[in-house]
Amino acid sequence: NVVTHGPGYVYKSSKEEALSAINKAKRTNKILAFTIDQDAAVTSAIAKVSADNIKNHIQVLENYGTRHHTTAKAQTAVQDLKTKWQNLINASGRTDVSVRVINHVGTPMPSLVLTINGTTAPNDFIIVGAHMDSITNNVNNAPGADDDASGIATISEMIRVLLSVNYKPSKTVEFMAYAAEEIGLVGSSEIA
C-alpha cells in the first residue's frame, strides 16, 4: 500500500547542469510532481507475479557459483540472461522492446539492458536496475542469492509480467543487469 514515491534521480553530464536542474526543480516545485492513477493496472499486474518464478531464477543464478566479474561464469550468466529476456520478448510478439549487451572498459563482464520504448516521451527514461556479479573474500563460493540474484530475478519477473499485460509506458523504461557492481559500480557508472 505505497502512497508516496521517491523522485529517483536525473543524470546530467556536469555538476553545473545538475545544480541548474535541481535549482529549476526547486523553483517550479516539480521535484515530486506526479499523480498516482494506475491502481487498477498495478493491481492486475501484481496478481500475475509468480513467487516461484523469482525463486527458480535465484536458484539458476546461484548455480553459477561465484559470478566474479572476471570469470567466464559471470559472462555466461549475462549471455544466459540475455537469452531469457529475448525469449520473453519473442513470446510477447512486441516490436517496441529490445535487449542489448553493453561491453565495458573497466571489466570483461558485460551489462545487459532491456528497453521498452516510450509512446509519448521516448527521450525520457525510467531505469530499473540490479547487478549480476557476486563476490566474497572469505570463502570460495559466493552464489549471491540476496546480492543480487534476488534483484535480477525480480526484474526478470517484472519484465515477464509487464510484457504479459502489454504494458506500453509513456516514457522509455530500461531494465539493467549491471556488471561489476561489487568492485565499485563499474557497469552502472560506465552506462551512466
C-alpha positions as CSV (number, residue, x, y, z in Angstrom):
1,N,0.0,0.0,0.0
2,V,2.5,2.5,-1.2
3,V,1.1,6.1,-1.1
4,T,4.2,8.0,-2.0
5,H,7.0,7.6,-4.4
6,G,10.6,8.9,-4.3
7,P,11.8,11.2,-7.0
8,G,14.5,9.0,-8.3
9,Y,17.4,10.9,-9.9
10,V,18.2,12.8,-13.0
11,Y,21.5,12.3,-14.7
12,K,23.3,15.4,-16.0
13,S,26.7,15.4,-17.7
14,S,28.2,18.1,-15.5
15,K,28.0,19.4,-12.0
16,E,26.8,22.7,-13.3
17,E,24.0,21.1,-15.3
18,A,22.9,19.0,-12.3
19,L,22.8,22.0,-9.9
20,S,20.9,24.0,-12.5
21,A,18.3,21.2,-12.9
22,I,17.9,20.9,-9.1
23,N,17.5,24.7,-8.7
24,K,15.0,24.8,-11.5
25,A,13.0,21.9,-10.0
26,K,13.0,23.7,-6.6
27,R,11.8,26.9,-8.2
28,T,9.0,25.2,-10.1
29,N,8.2,22.7,-7.3
30,K,8.3,19.9,-9.8
31,I,10.6,17.5,-7.9
32,L,7.7,15.4,-6.7
33,A,5.1,16.5,-9.3
34,F,3.3,13.2,-10.2
35,T,-0.1,11.6,-9.9
36,I,-0.9,8.0,-8.9
37,D,-3.7,7.0,-11.2
38,Q,-3.0,3.5,-12.4
39,D,-4.2,1.5,-9.4
40,A,-6.3,-1.0,-11.4
41,A,-3.4,-1.7,-13.8
42,V,-0.9,-2.2,-11.0
43,T,-3.3,-4.5,-9.1
44,S,-3.8,-6.5,-12.2
45,A,-0.1,-6.8,-12.9
46,I,0.7,-7.7,-9.3
47,A,-1.8,-10.6,-9.4
48,K,0.3,-12.1,-12.2
49,V,3.6,-12.1,-10.3
50,S,4.9,-15.6,-9.6
51,A,7.0,-16.1,-6.4
52,D,8.0,-19.5,-7.8
53,N,9.5,-17.8,-11.0
54,I,11.5,-15.5,-8.8
55,K,12.7,-18.3,-6.5
56,N,13.6,-20.5,-9.5
57,H,15.6,-17.7,-11.2
58,I,17.5,-17.1,-8.0
59,Q,18.4,-20.8,-7.9
60,V,19.6,-20.6,-11.6
61,L,21.9,-17.7,-10.7
62,E,23.1,-19.5,-7.6
63,N,24.1,-22.5,-9.7
64,Y,26.8,-20.4,-11.4
65,G,28.6,-20.2,-8.1
66,T,30.6,-17.0,-7.7
67,R,29.9,-14.6,-10.5
68,H,33.0,-12.6,-10.1
69,H,33.3,-10.0,-12.9
70,T,36.5,-11.5,-14.3
71,T,35.2,-15.1,-14.6
72,A,33.7,-16.9,-17.6
73,K,30.8,-17.8,-15.3
74,A,29.9,-14.2,-15.0
75,Q,30.0,-13.6,-18.7
76,T,27.9,-16.8,-19.3
77,A,25.4,-15.7,-16.7
78,V,24.9,-12.4,-18.6
79,Q,24.5,-14.2,-22.0
80,D,22.0,-16.7,-20.5
81,L,20.0,-13.8,-19.1
82,K,20.0,-12.2,-22.5
83,T,18.5,-15.4,-23.9
84,K,15.9,-15.5,-21.2
85,W,14.9,-11.8,-21.7
86,Q,14.9,-12.3,-25.5
87,N,12.6,-15.3,-25.2
88,L,10.2,-13.1,-23.1
89,I,10.2,-10.5,-25.9
90,N,9.7,-13.1,-28.6
91,A,6.8,-14.7,-26.7
92,S,5.2,-11.3,-26.4
93,G,5.4,-10.5,-30.1
94,R,6.4,-6.9,-29.3
95,T,8.5,-4.9,-31.7
96,D,8.9,-2.0,-29.4
97,V,11.0,-4.0,-26.9
98,S,14.7,-4.9,-27.4
99,V,17.6,-6.3,-25.4
100,R,21.3,-5.5,-25.9
101,V,24.6,-6.3,-24.3
102,I,26.8,-3.4,-23.2
103,N,30.5,-4.1,-23.2
104,H,32.7,-2.2,-20.7
105,V,36.2,-0.7,-20.4
106,G,36.7,-1.4,-16.7
107,T,35.6,-5.1,-16.7
108,P,35.4,-8.0,-19.1
109,M,31.9,-8.7,-17.8
110,P,29.1,-7.0,-19.9
111,S,25.9,-5.5,-18.7
112,L,22.5,-6.2,-20.1
113,V,19.8,-3.7,-21.0
114,L,16.2,-4.4,-21.9
115,T,14.3,-1.4,-23.4
116,I,10.6,-0.8,-23.7
117,N,10.2,2.2,-25.9
118,G,8.1,5.1,-24.6
119,T,5.0,6.0,-26.5
120,T,4.7,9.8,-25.9
121,A,8.0,10.7,-24.2
122,P,10.5,8.3,-25.6
123,N,13.5,10.5,-24.8
124,D,12.7,10.4,-21.1
125,F,13.9,7.3,-19.3
126,I,12.9,5.3,-16.3
127,I,15.7,2.9,-15.1
128,V,15.2,-0.2,-13.1
129,G,18.5,-2.0,-12.2
130,A,20.2,-4.7,-10.3
131,H,23.7,-6.2,-10.6
132,M,24.7,-9.6,-12.0
133,D,28.1,-10.1,-10.2
134,S,28.8,-11.6,-6.8
135,I,31.9,-11.7,-4.7
136,T,33.4,-12.9,-1.5
137,N,36.6,-12.5,0.4
138,N,36.1,-15.4,2.9
139,V,35.0,-18.5,1.0
140,N,35.4,-19.9,-2.5
141,N,31.7,-19.8,-3.3
142,A,29.6,-16.7,-3.4
143,P,26.3,-17.6,-5.2
144,G,24.9,-14.2,-4.3
145,A,21.3,-15.2,-3.8
146,D,20.5,-12.0,-1.9
147,D,23.2,-9.9,-3.5
148,D,22.0,-9.7,-6.1
149,A,20.4,-12.7,-7.7
150,S,17.2,-11.7,-6.0
151,G,17.2,-8.3,-7.7
152,I,17.9,-9.8,-11.2
153,A,15.2,-12.4,-10.6
154,T,12.7,-9.8,-9.5
155,I,13.5,-7.6,-12.5
156,S,13.1,-10.6,-14.8
157,E,9.7,-11.3,-13.3
158,M,8.7,-7.6,-13.7
159,I,9.6,-7.9,-17.4
160,R,7.6,-11.0,-17.8
161,V,4.5,-9.5,-16.2
162,L,4.7,-6.2,-17.9
163,L,5.0,-7.9,-21.3
164,S,2.1,-10.2,-20.5
165,V,-0.2,-7.3,-19.8
166,N,1.0,-5.5,-22.9
167,Y,2.4,-2.6,-20.8
168,K,3.2,0.4,-23.0
169,P,4.8,3.2,-21.0
170,S,4.7,6.8,-22.0
171,K,8.4,7.2,-21.1
172,T,11.1,4.7,-22.2
173,V,11.7,2.1,-19.5
174,E,15.1,0.3,-19.3
175,F,15.8,-2.7,-17.1
176,M,19.5,-3.1,-16.5
177,A,21.6,-6.0,-15.2
178,Y,24.8,-4.3,-14.3
179,A,28.3,-5.8,-14.4
180,A,31.0,-5.4,-11.8
181,E,29.0,-3.6,-9.1
182,E,30.9,-5.3,-6.4
183,I,34.2,-3.7,-7.3
184,G,32.8,-0.1,-7.4
185,L,29.7,0.3,-9.6
186,V,31.8,-0.2,-12.8
187,G,28.9,-1.3,-15.1
188,S,26.4,1.2,-14.0
189,S,28.9,4.1,-13.9
190,E,30.0,3.4,-17.5
191,I,26.4,3.2,-18.7
192,A,25.6,6.5,-16.9
